[in-house]
Amino acid sequence: MSSMLPAWPSRLGPRPKLKELNFILWGLLFVCFVLPFSIVVFRSHRPPDADFAGFYSLGRILNEYPSSQLYDYQLQKRVCQEVHPRSGEYGPLPYPPYVALFFRPFTLLPYWAAYSLWIVISILLYALGIHIALKRFFPQPPLVSSLIYALAFSYFPFIGFTIGNGQLAAIGFFALALAIREDDRCHEFRSGLALCLCLYKPTLLVLVLPMLVFTRRFKALLGFVLGMAALVLITTTFEGFTVWPHFLGFLHSFGNSSIGLNNHSFLPLAKYVDLTSFSSAIPGGRSWPGLLTFCAIGLGALALLLRFWWKSTQHQPADKILLWATTLSWTLLINVYVPIYDSILIVLSVLLTAAALPRIRVRLMQWGFAVNWILILLCSWFSVPVSRATGVQILTVLFAAFGSLQFAMLDRITHHSAALNNQPAA
């Protein structure tokens, strides 16, 4: 844990003990979020306005209407208002049909009970993903582990946008933690199967799948393909084939509007962290100079990823963990659609990078890592209001800085590994 933190300034007095830090962090989390959230819900006598209403509504549509009407936007809006009335209009729900199939059993419960159940499931999935990463890659004493859990749960996009909103991001977090662990165990087929859980939002795999190709993880690809085929077969068996053309047509329309092909995106861009949304939000971001700048950043990062992916078979196991971490960081940036709740993947990236940090014997890099993750954690609490006021999403900038630092670490480790491999045998 000490490698994750910068040196404690002596002028601030003695360094706090682990028990004190745990008490402070868990206490702040309870006082600043859990208690106010609970008070608001109990006083209003209703669940908060949450995206979970959309998932519940998708399940209800499949229960009450033909599957061909699942992607009728007017029907989606009407059912969402029936499930959880609110003043604002509900947006489109471009989730694959197996997401709606998954939530059908939830509609057997009242909405508030289903929402509460999903919050519990999300917390457990997130905690289990952290547990997997800690146990396999970054084992720590109990007090240190408790502190890491407190920090991870204090990342506002999790508690504010994943839990409060009833979103699905914890599924992707757990799936990627499981996939990376199985890959590290040399169980590539199982790793690919785990990645199938991310298919509720395929954009999470926009860089992961190319990484599997360039790193020659063909068993993982086979596991992924078979898992995807099973998902499609199960969904088609229950809902029929006609649901798929409607889904693809709806997805095409949503994609064109969301990424702003007509120079405007209907999405609330302050709540998105990808470079596409960032360029749409800042002044001049969609001008030719702005587009060229962002394209250069994206293509440059992609070129570096391709280089490290291709050379990854020469790396040590710890190097591959850092490569996974770097791929996750840039997945949040080189993408067309990354809501802020999906940015919880940066927590997994930070943990994996911390696991590789002992091999990085450059003090400046270690210090930069510590400062970067602290800034990400702190800025996550006010990045959306700042973005609304200025058009600049701070987390996007910090993720880019963190991903660039990971590139520098990978380069350092790669050269070190190459030097060891070139040493003559004794």
C-alpha positions as CSV (number, residue, x, y, z in Angstrom):
1,M,0.0,0.0,0.0
2,S,2.9,2.4,0.8
3,S,3.9,2.2,-2.9
4,M,0.5,3.7,-3.8
5,L,1.0,6.8,-1.7
6,P,3.4,9.8,-1.9
7,A,5.7,10.5,1.0
8,W,3.8,11.9,4.0
9,P,4.8,15.5,4.6
10,S,6.5,15.8,8.1
11,R,5.1,19.2,8.7
12,L,1.6,17.7,8.9
13,G,2.6,15.7,12.0
14,P,2.9,11.9,12.3
15,R,1.5,9.7,9.6
16,P,-2.1,8.5,10.5
17,K,-2.3,4.8,11.5
18,L,-4.3,2.3,9.4
19,K,-7.1,2.0,11.9
20,E,-7.4,5.8,12.0
21,L,-7.5,6.0,8.2
22,N,-10.1,3.3,8.0
23,F,-12.3,5.0,10.5
24,I,-11.9,8.4,8.7
25,L,-12.6,7.0,5.2
26,W,-15.5,4.7,6.1
27,G,-17.0,7.4,8.3
28,L,-16.8,10.1,5.6
29,L,-18.4,7.7,3.1
30,F,-21.3,7.1,5.5
31,V,-21.7,10.7,6.4
32,C,-21.3,12.2,3.0
33,F,-23.3,9.7,0.9
34,V,-25.0,6.8,2.6
35,L,-26.8,8.9,5.3
36,P,-27.9,11.7,3.0
37,F,-29.1,9.3,0.3
38,S,-31.1,7.2,2.9
39,I,-32.7,10.4,4.4
40,V,-33.8,11.6,0.9
41,V,-35.3,8.2,0.0
42,F,-37.1,7.7,3.3
43,R,-38.5,11.3,3.3
44,S,-39.8,11.1,-0.3
45,H,-41.2,7.5,0.3
46,R,-40.1,6.5,-3.2
47,P,-36.9,5.3,-4.9
48,P,-34.8,8.0,-6.6
49,D,-35.1,8.8,-10.3
50,A,-32.8,6.1,-11.6
51,D,-31.7,4.4,-14.8
52,F,-32.9,1.2,-13.3
53,A,-36.4,2.1,-14.3
54,G,-35.3,1.5,-17.9
55,F,-34.0,-2.0,-17.2
56,Y,-37.1,-2.9,-15.2
57,S,-39.3,-1.5,-18.1
58,L,-37.4,-3.6,-20.7
59,G,-38.2,-6.7,-18.7
60,R,-41.9,-5.6,-18.3
61,I,-42.2,-4.9,-22.1
62,L,-41.1,-8.5,-22.8
63,N,-43.6,-9.8,-20.3
64,E,-46.5,-7.8,-21.6
65,Y,-45.8,-7.1,-25.3
66,P,-44.5,-9.0,-28.4
67,S,-40.7,-9.0,-28.5
68,S,-40.8,-7.1,-31.8
69,Q,-42.0,-4.0,-29.8
70,L,-39.1,-4.0,-27.4
71,Y,-37.3,-1.2,-29.3
72,D,-40.3,0.9,-30.0
73,Y,-39.1,4.1,-28.4
74,Q,-42.5,5.6,-27.7
75,L,-43.5,2.4,-25.9
76,Q,-40.2,2.4,-23.9
77,K,-41.0,6.0,-22.7
78,R,-44.6,5.2,-21.8
79,V,-43.7,2.1,-19.8
80,C,-40.9,3.8,-18.0
81,Q,-43.3,6.6,-17.0
82,E,-45.7,3.9,-15.7
83,V,-43.0,2.2,-13.8
84,H,-41.5,5.3,-12.2
85,P,-43.2,8.6,-13.1
86,R,-40.9,11.6,-13.3
87,S,-40.9,15.1,-14.8
88,G,-38.1,14.6,-17.3
89,E,-38.3,12.4,-20.4
90,Y,-36.7,9.0,-20.5
91,G,-34.0,8.5,-23.1
92,P,-33.8,5.5,-25.5
93,L,-32.7,2.1,-24.2
94,P,-30.4,0.6,-26.7
95,Y,-29.5,-2.5,-24.6
96,P,-29.3,-5.9,-26.2
97,P,-32.4,-8.1,-25.9
98,Y,-30.7,-10.5,-23.4
99,V,-30.5,-7.6,-21.0
100,A,-34.3,-7.3,-21.1
101,L,-34.5,-11.1,-20.8
102,F,-32.3,-11.0,-17.7
103,F,-34.5,-8.4,-16.0
104,R,-37.8,-10.2,-16.7
105,P,-37.7,-12.0,-13.3
106,F,-37.2,-8.6,-11.5
107,T,-40.6,-7.5,-12.8
108,L,-42.2,-10.1,-10.5
109,L,-41.3,-7.8,-7.7
110,P,-42.6,-4.2,-7.0
111,Y,-40.3,-1.6,-8.5
112,W,-38.9,-0.4,-5.2
113,A,-38.1,-4.0,-4.2
114,A,-36.4,-4.8,-7.5
115,Y,-34.4,-1.6,-7.3
116,S,-33.2,-2.4,-3.8
117,L,-32.3,-5.9,-4.8
118,W,-30.3,-4.7,-7.8
119,I,-28.4,-2.2,-5.5
120,V,-27.4,-5.1,-3.3
121,I,-26.3,-7.2,-6.3
122,S,-24.3,-4.3,-7.7
123,I,-22.4,-3.7,-4.4
124,L,-21.6,-7.4,-4.1
125,L,-20.4,-7.6,-7.8
126,Y,-18.1,-4.6,-7.3
127,A,-16.8,-5.9,-4.0
128,L,-16.2,-9.3,-5.5
129,G,-14.3,-7.8,-8.4
130,I,-12.1,-5.8,-6.0
131,H,-11.5,-9.0,-3.9
132,I,-10.5,-11.0,-7.0
133,A,-8.0,-8.3,-8.0
134,L,-6.6,-7.9,-4.5
135,K,-6.2,-11.6,-3.8
136,R,-4.6,-12.5,-7.1
137,F,-2.5,-9.5,-7.9
138,F,-2.2,-7.2,-4.9
139,P,-2.5,-9.2,-1.6
140,Q,-2.5,-7.0,1.5
141,P,-3.1,-7.3,5.2
142,P,-6.7,-7.0,6.4
143,L,-6.5,-3.3,7.5
144,V,-4.8,-2.3,4.2
145,S,-7.4,-4.3,2.2
146,S,-10.2,-2.5,4.2
147,L,-8.6,0.8,3.3
148,I,-8.5,-0.1,-0.4
149,Y,-12.1,-1.1,-0.3
150,A,-13.0,2.2,1.3
151,L,-11.1,4.2,-1.3
152,A,-12.7,2.1,-4.1
153,F,-16.2,2.6,-2.7
154,S,-15.5,6.3,-2.4
155,Y,-15.0,6.7,-6.1
156,F,-18.1,8.8,-6.8
157,P,-19.1,7.3,-10.2
158,F,-19.7,4.1,-8.3
159,I,-21.7,5.3,-5.4
160,G,-23.4,8.2,-7.2
161,F,-24.0,6.9,-10.7
162,T,-23.7,3.1,-10.5
163,I,-25.5,2.5,-7.2
164,G,-27.7,5.6,-7.0
165,N,-28.7,5.2,-10.6
166,G,-29.1,1.4,-10.5
167,Q,-26.8,1.0,-13.5
168,L,-25.1,-2.1,-14.8
169,A,-21.4,-1.1,-14.6
170,A,-20.6,-3.5,-11.7
171,I,-21.3,-6.4,-14.1
172,G,-18.5,-5.2,-16.4
173,F,-16.2,-4.5,-13.5
174,F,-16.6,-8.0,-12.1
175,A,-16.4,-9.7,-15.5
176,L,-13.1,-8.0,-16.4
177,A,-11.6,-8.7,-13.0
178,L,-12.6,-12.4,-13.4
179,A,-11.3,-12.5,-17.0
180,I,-7.9,-11.0,-16.1
181,R,-7.5,-13.4,-13.2
182,E,-8.3,-16.4,-15.4
183,D,-5.9,-15.1,-18.0
184,D,-3.2,-14.8,-15.4
185,R,-3.9,-18.4,-14.3
186,C,-3.4,-19.5,-18.0
187,H,-7.0,-20.4,-18.3
188,E,-7.6,-18.5,-21.5
189,F,-10.9,-20.2,-22.4
190,R,-12.4,-19.3,-19.1
191,S,-11.1,-15.8,-19.5
192,G,-13.0,-15.5,-22.8
193,L,-16.2,-16.9,-21.3
194,A,-16.0,-14.3,-18.5
195,L,-15.6,-11.5,-21.1
196,C,-19.0,-12.5,-22.5
197,L,-20.6,-10.9,-19.4
198,C,-19.5,-7.5,-20.8
199,L,-21.8,-8.0,-23.9
200,Y,-24.5,-6.0,-22.1
201,K,-22.5,-3.1,-23.4
202,P,-20.1,-4.2,-26.2
203,T,-18.2,-0.9,-26.2
204,L,-16.5,-2.1,-23.0
205,L,-14.6,-4.6,-25.3
206,V,-13.7,-2.1,-28.0
207,L,-10.0,-2.5,-27.2
208,V,-10.0,-5.8,-25.2
209,L,-11.0,-7.9,-28.2
210,P,-8.3,-6.5,-30.5
211,M,-5.9,-7.1,-27.7
212,L,-6.8,-10.8,-27.6
213,V,-6.1,-10.9,-31.4
214,F,-2.8,-9.2,-31.3
215,T,-1.6,-11.0,-28.2
216,R,-2.5,-14.3,-29.8
217,R,-4.9,-15.4,-27.1
218,F,-6.9,-17.6,-29.5
219,K,-8.4,-19.8,-26.8
220,A,-9.8,-16.7,-25.1
221,L,-11.3,-15.7,-28.4
222,L,-12.8,-19.1,-28.8
223,G,-14.3,-18.9,-25.3
224,F,-15.7,-15.5,-26.0
225,V,-17.3,-16.5,-29.4
226,L,-18.9,-19.6,-27.9
227,G,-20.2,-17.7,-24.9
228,M,-21.6,-15.0,-27.3
229,A,-23.3,-17.7,-29.4
230,A,-24.9,-19.2,-26.3
231,L,-26.3,-15.8,-25.3
232,V,-27.7,-15.3,-28.8
233,L,-29.2,-18.8,-28.9
234,I,-30.8,-18.5,-25.5
235,T,-32.3,-15.1,-26.3
236,T,-33.6,-16.3,-29.7
237,T,-35.1,-19.4,-28.1
238,F,-37.1,-17.3,-25.6
239,E,-37.9,-14.1,-27.7
240,G,-37.7,-15.2,-31.3
241,F,-35.4,-14.2,-34.2
242,T,-37.4,-11.0,-35.1
243,V,-36.0,-9.2,-32.0
244,W,-32.6,-8.9,-33.5
245,P,-33.3,-6.8,-36.7
246,H,-35.3,-4.4,-34.5
247,F,-32.4,-4.2,-32.0
248,L,-29.8,-3.5,-34.8
249,G,-31.9,-0.8,-36.4
250,F,-32.5,0.9,-33.0
251,L,-28.8,0.6,-32.2
252,H,-27.8,2.2,-35.5
253,S,-30.1,5.1,-35.0
254,F,-28.9,5.6,-31.4
255,G,-25.2,5.4,-32.4
256,N,-25.6,8.1,-35.1
257,S,-27.2,10.5,-32.6
258,S,-25.1,9.7,-29.6
259,I,-21.7,10.3,-31.1
260,G,-22.8,13.5,-32.8
261,L,-22.4,12.7,-36.5
262,N,-24.5,15.8,-37.2
263,N,-22.1,17.9,-35.1
264,H,-24.3,17.5,-32.1
265,S,-24.9,14.7,-29.5
266,F,-28.1,14.5,-27.6
267,L,-26.3,12.9,-24.6
268,P,-25.6,14.9,-21.4
269,L,-21.9,15.2,-22.3
270,A,-20.9,16.3,-18.8
271,K,-21.6,12.7,-17.7
272,Y,-19.4,11.1,-20.4
273,V,-15.6,10.6,-20.2
274,D,-14.6,9.3,-23.7
275,L,-12.6,11.5,-26.1
276,T,-15.5,11.6,-28.6
277,S,-17.8,13.2,-26.0
278,F,-15.0,15.4,-24.7
279,S,-14.4,16.8,-28.2
280,S,-18.1,17.5,-28.5
281,A,-18.3,19.3,-25.2
282,I,-15.3,21.7,-25.3
283,P,-15.3,24.8,-27.4
284,G,-13.7,24.2,-30.8
285,G,-13.6,20.4,-30.2
286,R,-15.5,19.7,-33.4
287,S,-13.6,22.2,-35.5
288,W,-11.1,20.8,-38.0
289,P,-8.1,21.6,-35.7
290,G,-9.9,20.2,-32.8
291,L,-10.8,16.9,-34.6
292,L,-7.3,16.5,-35.9
293,T,-5.9,16.9,-32.4
294,F,-8.2,14.3,-30.9
295,C,-7.6,12.0,-33.8
296,A,-3.9,12.3,-33.3
297,I,-4.2,11.5,-29.6
298,G,-6.4,8.5,-30.2
299,L,-4.3,7.1,-33.1
300,G,-1.1,7.7,-31.2
301,A,-2.4,5.8,-28.2
302,L,-3.7,3.0,-30.4
303,A,-0.4,2.7,-32.2
304,L,1.4,2.3,-28.8
305,L,-1.1,-0.2,-27.7
306,L,-0.6,-2.2,-30.8
307,R,3.1,-2.2,-30.3
308,F,2.9,-3.4,-26.7
309,W,0.2,-6.0,-27.5
310,W,2.3,-7.5,-30.3
311,K,5.4,-7.7,-28.1
312,S,3.5,-9.0,-25.1
313,T,4.5,-12.7,-25.6
314,Q,8.0,-11.6,-24.6
315,H,6.9,-10.1,-21.3
316,Q,6.9,-11.4,-17.8
317,P,3.5,-12.1,-16.1
318,A,3.7,-8.9,-14.2
319,D,4.2,-7.0,-17.4
320,K,1.0,-8.5,-18.9
321,I,-1.0,-7.3,-15.9
322,L,0.2,-3.8,-16.6
323,L,-0.8,-4.2,-20.2
324,W,-4.3,-5.2,-19.2
325,A,-4.4,-2.2,-16.9
326,T,-3.3,0.2,-19.7
327,T,-5.8,-1.3,-22.1
328,L,-8.6,-0.7,-19.6
329,S,-7.6,2.9,-19.1
330,W,-7.5,3.7,-22.8
331,T,-10.8,1.8,-23.3
332,L,-12.4,4.6,-21.4
333,L,-11.0,7.2,-23.8
334,I,-10.7,5.6,-27.3
335,N,-14.4,4.9,-27.5
336,V,-17.6,6.3,-28.8
337,Y,-19.8,6.0,-25.7
338,V,-18.5,5.8,-22.1
339,P,-20.9,7.1,-19.5
340,I,-19.2,8.2,-16.2
341,Y,-20.6,5.1,-14.4
342,D,-18.5,2.8,-16.6
343,S,-15.4,4.7,-15.5
344,I,-15.3,2.5,-12.4
345,L,-13.0,0.4,-14.6
346,I,-10.3,2.9,-13.7
347,V,-10.4,1.4,-10.2
348,L,-9.5,-2.0,-11.6
349,S,-6.8,-0.4,-13.7
350,V,-5.3,1.4,-10.7
351,L,-5.2,-1.9,-8.7
352,L,-3.5,-3.8,-11.5
353,T,-1.0,-1.0,-12.0
354,A,-0.2,-1.0,-8.3
355,A,0.5,-4.7,-8.5
356,A,3.1,-4.0,-11.2
357,L,4.5,-0.9,-9.5
358,P,7.3,-2.7,-7.5
359,R,9.0,-3.5,-10.8
360,I,9.1,0.2,-11.7
361,R,12.1,1.6,-9.9
362,V,11.7,5.1,-11.1
363,R,10.8,7.4,-8.3
364,L,9.2,9.9,-10.5
365,M,6.8,7.3,-12.0
366,Q,5.9,6.0,-8.6
367,W,5.2,9.5,-7.4
368,G,3.2,10.3,-10.5
369,F,1.1,7.2,-10.1
370,A,0.2,8.1,-6.5
371,V,-0.7,11.7,-7.3
372,N,-2.7,10.6,-10.3
373,W,-5.0,8.1,-8.6
374,I,-5.5,10.5,-5.7
375,L,-6.6,13.3,-8.1
376,I,-8.9,10.9,-9.9
377,L,-10.5,9.9,-6.7
378,L,-10.9,13.5,-5.4
379,C,-12.0,15.0,-8.7
380,S,-14.6,12.3,-9.3
381,W,-16.8,14.1,-6.7
382,F,-17.1,17.4,-8.6
383,S,-16.1,16.6,-12.2
384,V,-19.7,16.6,-13.6
385,P,-20.6,20.1,-12.2
386,V,-17.2,21.4,-13.5
387,S,-17.9,19.9,-16.9
388,R,-21.4,21.5,-17.0
389,A,-19.9,24.9,-16.2
390,T,-16.8,24.8,-18.4
391,G,-17.3,22.0,-20.9
392,V,-14.1,20.3,-19.7
393,Q,-14.5,16.8,-18.1
394,I,-11.6,16.6,-15.7
395,L,-11.7,12.9,-15.4
396,T,-11.0,12.5,-19.2
397,V,-7.9,14.6,-18.8
398,L,-6.8,12.6,-15.7
399,F,-7.5,9.3,-17.4
400,A,-5.3,10.4,-20.4
401,A,-2.5,11.4,-18.0
402,F,-2.8,8.1,-16.2
403,G,-2.8,6.1,-19.5
404,S,0.2,8.0,-20.7
405,L,2.0,7.2,-17.4
406,Q,1.1,3.6,-17.9
407,F,2.7,3.7,-21.4
408,A,5.9,5.1,-19.8
409,M,5.8,2.3,-17.2
410,L,5.3,-0.4,-19.9
411,D,8.2,1.0,-21.9
412,R,10.4,0.9,-18.9
413,I,9.4,-2.7,-18.0
414,T,9.7,-3.9,-21.6
415,H,13.3,-2.6,-21.9
416,H,14.1,-4.2,-18.5
417,S,12.6,-7.6,-19.6
418,A,14.5,-7.4,-22.9
419,A,17.8,-6.7,-21.1
420,L,17.2,-9.8,-18.9
421,N,16.3,-12.0,-21.9
422,N,19.5,-10.9,-23.7
423,Q,21.8,-11.7,-20.8
424,P,24.0,-14.7,-21.5
425,A,23.3,-17.8,-19.6
426,A,25.6,-18.5,-16.6
